[in-house]
Amino acid sequence: MQGKVMSEHCAVTEGAVGIDVCKAWLDIRVLPANTVERFANDKKGYKQPLAALKGLSVGMITIEATAKYHRGVHRALYAAGWPVTIVNPLRARLFAESMGALAKTDQVDARVLALFGQMARLSATPPLPETLENLREIVRSREVAVSAKVALENHLETATLASVRKQIKLQIKAARRAIEALQKEAVEVTKGDAGLARRLVVLTSIPGVGDVTAIGLLANMPELGSLDAKKVGMLAGLAPVARDSGQRNGLRHIRGGRGIVRAGLYMAALSAARRNAHLKRFYDRLVAAGKAKKLALTAVMRKLLVLANTLIKQDRLWSRETPIAKHLHA
């Protein structure tokens, strides 16, 4: 029935746990017992689910990603040895709707997450190092400030009253100061960690990739260097997806993935298509073959990401010549 939770006949062959996270609470659903409990989302509260789960056989604990509210319970459960996976909220919602769960409450969401974690056979997600989580928060705060500055500049173009224009200009100056301060902090955090500092050197050796783009990649795609070319392209939403059916071969389009990574790569791809001889030839060849410039630039973005992934995986700097290992000193 529409609007109700999916049928209880959904098979749960081993223990599964879903945790719906908000700022104040953790709603926990344990299957197949179907028990529900609520705990405070703080250090004291984290001890309670650990006690509640003690002695149970749990295949997976599934938590929906939030901006930061899931971090504490994720770390606490993972440190205690429980298998924990963090899922994209959109995937969880689409799964719920596919199972007929149109209602949305904290308890419903917790049950959906428990079922999704088991039925999708998701893998455990280790917590990011604290330094990397801090860097991600700084980078995303900078991106918010950049968006605010752009919105204010657009507003300034339409403002006519002198008093309004004065206030908008003051806000733009404040946004610029925030952007500069956050970028400086991001660089300091990156260079203060030996592993991140090494990756920064590798990425900025690529023509067209500066500190802003490199640090954005480090923060928003920490998997760089651990994936193959196809997977890294899919993760960023830069790999063309097939649209075939029967005898019809549809056009391939990019979709899904991390839009925040694509946004960060866009300006770098524009620069690389001019400054990086190899990528410039690649871009010009696609345009000459009739590809739209936007599609050609998307292809450059994917090439750039795959190159960054390869260099980090091989721990070497970019070179104009045929790649020969140029290992960095530890």
Secondary structure, 3 states (H helix, E strand, C coil): CCCCCCCCCCCCCCEEEEEEECCCEEEEEEECCCEEEEEECCHHHHHHHHHHHCCCCEEEEEEECCCCCCHHHHHHHHHCCCCEEEECHHHHHHHHHHCCCCCCCHHHHHHHHHHHHHHCCCCCCCCCCHHHHHHHHHHHHHHHHHHHHHHHHHHHHHCCCHHHHHHHHHHHHHHHHHHHHHHHHHHHHHHCCHHHHHHHHHHHCCCCCCHHHHHHHHHHCCCCCCCCHHHHHHHHCCCCECCEECCEECCCECCCCCHHHHHHHHHHHHHHHHHCHHHHHHHHHHHHCCCCHHHHHHHHHHHHHHHHHHHHHHCECCCCCCCCCCECCC
